[in-house]
Structure formats: structure tokens, C-alpha cells
């Protein structure tokens, strides 16, 4: 409905009927798209690599050799620049060495932040607050699974002793180390899973397709509500964010958050788009006074946020601390706190930045206040887009042997606890001559269950594994009665598909194999491809082999130039 006016204008200006039809197809709205269900039957294939599987035959080492650059990026991002060899060694150790290694790297950034806070206001010739732009690098990163952050560590938390001293540390520190160890191992396991022939890779890819639909609905909602703010960072803080997620968001977007020039981008000034380049712009395009003003404001925002978060700890989560407002004025509190810290050091700032810093500081804080309002609008529209997409896209996994062999599928239970895979549904079955049943297993409250994290369900044994006995805490299991006693009437995959039929709600159903790839870009095509299979847009069957069976011939869209493997996945009923 958002593009209706534009479509009408194009129809009036274009006189070629073929072009008119093609443009209309290229501007399909997700709101008018038919719902689609992807179903994947799985028997005993690998869902997520376990620690033992990665150790057997040096599987993890083979992956790290094949994907050296990607492994390097992973170690830099998820493991906070820890040495690559040390990560592999700690992963296969029988203790909590990987968690200790992660904490060691995490403390580097937190100590740097504390040093800046302690050295305020800046003294003459300070080694912490300098007048060189390159002395303010980004040292707070973000993680491999952005939507599944690690457990929150206390500020300044240090675990005394080494792996041999695990028995003497406190119970609270021991439990937190266990959670962090599980999370770190999970990051490595999922990195390898995404590069192997696994069901987890297909599920993750299909959730990326769903994200593409959410993005398109989100953009339509932005147009509908006349929102013109610019989205540069794809993972801004939400209700699920930890305090270090907020810190990393402020730092990596400091140019956009504290530069008054960013306002020009949101009102349609195309000349200001060059300031989207972030750090390059900060170091080379902006005047030094403006760059230093942005850096000082962003570093002080980190310090003020940490102090405010500690004050409200246990009462407010990190996101609510970030967007909290003053009770009297109704304005955002964090920019005011930064302004208060700046007012205490006006003379020092004149020496550090220059006498013209007041203009850039005031305009930067005004920009920060606007950015916080845009963040709240973004999250509200994003949640609405996610809820709308729920009625358009479904992923159902048929795991018929799940009820008979639960030990075979602990990774299925674990995947339901991941926020990234919260919309994946599973269909299981129980064979019984008297009371046969199917079970529809899905995440409870997928939009609001922010407190559910997979690391909260780890149990110690040989390593730390997922505790499937606590699955009912966040999973809904609906029984669907069956009329036939057993599923094994024919081939296993076919009976698995038959078992899924009752839980498929899409107007279009796509049956996939468990090792098929799926990508974000494929989701962008869904609203364009599905109309090709309507009655008035028939599919013409062509083949150069006249002896081949018509049921084995390729499907070609009629009078369309659209090609690609995704279109071949959907098959319309042959009425001939």
C-alpha cells in the first residue's frame, strides 16, 4: 500500500504494456505477498556440530585451514582479538580455559574505558585524553551472534587464579564462568556449523531470508509513518542488549551519533552522504576541532552510561538506561549527563580541542538526542514488522524420530533457545498402536522472551552441554492427534513430510532438503517470485528433450527474464 501512489504515477508515464507489467512485479509489497512455508524433513542428520564431532578427525582444524580469513575475522570479532592458536587449544581443553581467555581480552577494553573516566577532566599533556584523533581507536567490538550476546559480566570482574584453582573460586564466579564457557564454545561450534553440511546452516540461512522480509516490511512502515532517519547500524541496542552491547554501539557509530552533519542525511541532503563513512570521515574529512569534539563526546557518553547503569543495576536493563528520560523535562537523560561533565572542564577543553569546541559539542549532543529518539522509533517499527512477517513466513522442521530418540537431538532443543532461531518450529511424532500422536514444538513468546538465553540451560558433565530437561521453560508443545498408528509406511522422508502437513499454514509450501543453502538475498526475491505461480501468471514447461517425461522438465516463468535457483524450488500443480 505504501507504493500505490508511485505505481500509479509510473503507469501514467509508461505506455509500453510489457514494461508496465514488469515494473508492477518489481514493486511487489510484502503486505500483498502470499504466505509461504518452508518444510525440511530430517532424520538423523547433524543439526549443530558438537564438541566431540569437531574434535574427531580434527574437523575444526580442517575448517580453520580451509577458511583462514574467516576464522581470523571470527577470532577478532567474537573472541576479542585473542590469539587463534590459543582459542583452538582452550576449546579442546577439559577446563574453562576458553572462558578465562575471553575475560582476559574483555578486560583490556574495560580497563581502557575506566582509565578515560578516571583521567577526567583532562590535564595538560595527558596521555589518555590527547589532541590526536588516531589516539581514540575503536576497542569495543561486537560478537559473532549479535542477537545472542554472552552472559553479562560485572564491571571490573576478575577471576582469581588459573584453571587449576577452579575449586577455590566462589560459587557465583564458578556459575558465571560455566555460562561464559558454554557461550564461547557455542560460538565456535556455530562458526563450524555454518561451514559444514548441517541442518543448522540451512535453518540459519532461512532465518536470514525471514530477516529480509522483516527489513522490507520495516522500510514500508517507515514510509507509511513518514520516518526519514538513516539506518546505518544493523544491530542497534534492544531490550535484549547487555551494557557492553550499548557501549560498542555508541563507539562504532560515534560519527553518526555525535556529528551535526548527520542531520543533513535525514532530511535528504545527498551531499552529506559522504559522512556515512564513519572512521575514515572522522580522520580525514572533518576539521580537527569537530573530530575531537565528536570523540570526546562519545567517550564521555560511554563513561556516563556506565555510571548510570551501575546506579540502576537490578532495576533497569541496559537499553532502558540508555533511553531513559528526565522526569521533569521529558528529554533524554544521557546527553544531559554528558553536557554536565563537559561543563566541568571548559578550560581543559579549550586547551585540548580549541576555543571553537562549544559549537561542535552543543550540536553533537543535539544530534545524539535525535539519534536516541530514532533508536526508539526503529525498535518499535522493527517489532511491528517482525510481528507482521510472522503471518507471511514459516519454517517447519520435521524430526519424526525425535520422540523415540531424544538423546539424538539435544542440538534441536538448543537451537530453540537461540534468539536467532526463535521462529523455527519442529514437528515430531510418537508411534503407538493405540494412541499415535504428532507434536508441534515451537518457541513460547518469540517476540518478548528476551530473558531466554541458551547458556542459562547448560549442565556440567563431560564438558558443558544443553539441559533438555528444562525445555518446557521456554517451549510450547502441542499434541496433534493422528489416525494412523505408525509413520514408517514407506520411505522415511516422505512419511516425515506427511507428518508435517497438519502444522503448515502457508498458501505456498516449499519442501527442502536439510543441506540446502539459503541466503538473505533470496528473501528479497520472495515477494517477486510468488506472484509468478498465480493462475493468471502461468508457468510454461519447455524442454529440448522430447522423450523426457513432462514431470521431470524444468519450470520456466512465462515471458519473464527472472532466473535463479530459487524460482525452481517452487512448483505449481500441473493441471494438464
Helices and strands as residue ranges (DSSP letters): H 4-13, H 17-26, G 30-32, E 36-41, H 51-55, G 56-58, H 59-66, H 68-77, H 84-92, H 97-118, G 133-135, G 163-165, H 171-193, H 199-224, H 243-252, H 254-258, H 262-266, G 270-277, H 279-280, I 281-285, H 288-311, H 318-322, H 333-343, H 346-352, H 357-389, E 393-398, G 406-409, H 410-416, E 424-430, E 437-443, G 454-457, E 458-460, E 464-466, G 468-473, E 475-481, H 492-500, G 501-503, E 508-512, H 520-529, G 530-533, E 539-542, G 550-552, E 554-557, G 567-569
